[in-house]
Amino acid sequence: MAEEQARQWYLYMLQLASGQLYTGITTDVERRFAEHQSGSAKAAKSLRGKGPLQLVFTCRAGDQSQALRLEARIKKLSRAEKLKVVQQKCLPNDLTAS
């Protein structure tokens, strides 16, 4: 359990072929992106058959609890706000404060 808490979590955003954005969290962005791309059983069901996918944003998100909170906050943003995060390659200060 202590190992899980010490693990670094990341927030990532993918862009689908349709232009839609998908937000998720993981401890290994490359592995998770490969899972989504492959459409395997471990891929998010909502992404299956919607490729090709493009990884457009990633950032450190702290521990799992912090990552879950950040993911929820990002998912509440409008598409325009999410695109701004992607273009600027950083999160607004009001999202990073826990």
N, C-alpha and C positions, 0 to 999 in steps of 0.2 A: 504494500500500500504506500509506503514512503517513496518507493521508486516512481509510482504513478504521479504523486504530488510533485516530485522534483522534475519530472519530464516537461520539456518545453513544448507548448502548443502553439499552433499557427492558425491564423485566419486566412482563407484564400477565396478568390472569386474567379469563376470560370465564365467565359462567354460562349454561348451555344451558337450553332450555325444560324439560328433565327435572330441572333443579336441579344437574346434574353440573357440576364445575368443570374448566376447561381452562386450562393455563398455557403461556405462550410468551414469546419475546423478539423484539424488533424495534428498528429505529432510528426508526420512524415509527408510533406507536400508532394514530393515526386512519386511516392508509392500510391498515394490516394488519387493523384491525377491519372496515373497509369490504370488504376482500377476503374475509374470513371470512363476513360477512353476505351477500354476494352469491352465495356458493357457487361462485365462479369457479374456473378451473383453478389459480389461485394460492392458493386457500383450503386449509386443512388438510383432508385427506380425511376425517379423523375427525369433522369438524364439519359436513360437507355434509348438508343435510336435517335438521339438528337444531336449527334456529332456532325462534323468534327468539333471538338471542344478546344478552347484556347485558354490557357492560364493567363489571366490579365492582372492579377494582384495577389500579393502575399505579404504578410507581416507577422511578427511575433505577437502572441496574444497572452503570454504569461502561463499560469497553470490552467487546468481544465475548467475550473469554475470561472475564472476571468475570461477564458476563451468563449465559453457558453454565453456569458453576459454580453460580450462584445458582438458575437454573432447575432444575438437577438436584436441588439441596437442597430446593426447594419441592415438587417432584414426589414426594419421599419422605415428605412430611408426611401425616398422616392428614387426612381430610375435616374433622374438627372443628378441627384446627390451622389448616388453610387458611381455614376460615370465620372463625376468630379474627383472622387477618391481614386479611381483607376487612373485618370489622367495626371493627377498630382502625385501619384504613387505614395500617398501618406494619408493617415486618418486625421480628421479634424480634432483639435484638442478636446472638444466637448465629448467626443466618443472615447478617447483614451483614458479619461479620468474615471476611476471606478467608484 
